[in-house]
């Protein structure tokens, strides 16, 4: 629009569009952030700080009370699994006597699966009760899940293994004694999955450091 006219109004016709262009350029320049403008760079920096690092889960986005509550539940469940391992391994006298402990030749699965199992899967559990592979897998799962939950590492693996173990224990006593189908084993399985999904290992645990390991960063299932 800034053109030169050949008639006597040429000056006015040039000045008006040029002035408008100058005002537009000034307005645009006023909206562009300068290289050292702190007022415009602060929101961007704050946004970056509020965004959790990739691979850390949604745990850092929760409120502090929620994160500590989840961490407390994680630690409680971890102790339940670890205590079951220790009691069956050494016969601490709570549920397992020393004479029936694993280190003294007892079987951690023969008593429960061999006599207490009921329901449609009774035959299967009776057939594997007391087997060396059954005992090793059962005790290994108790130890691994318990330690992982207490440390807050490998939460997805711990949740998967723990949920599978508790669901299998649920199928060994069907129907439950106090409910048509629901019991604490299914609740434990659901809670384990929730803890893993919400990144409960990052609070009061080593989950954040665990997630920074190169192998873990490349393999989401190890987190």
Buried (B, 14 or more C-beta within 10 A) or exposed (E): EEEEEEEEEEEEBBEEEEEEEEEEEEEEEEEEEEEEEEEEEEEEEEEEEEEBEEBBBEBBBBEEEBBBBBBEBBBEBBBBBBBBBBBBBBBBEEEBEEEBBBEEEBBBBBBBBBEEBBEEBBEEBEEBBBBEEBBEBBBEBBBBBBBBBBBBBBBBBBBBBBBBBBBBBBBBBBEBEEEEEEBBBBEBBEBBBEBBBBBBBBBBBBBBBBBEEEEBEEEEEBB
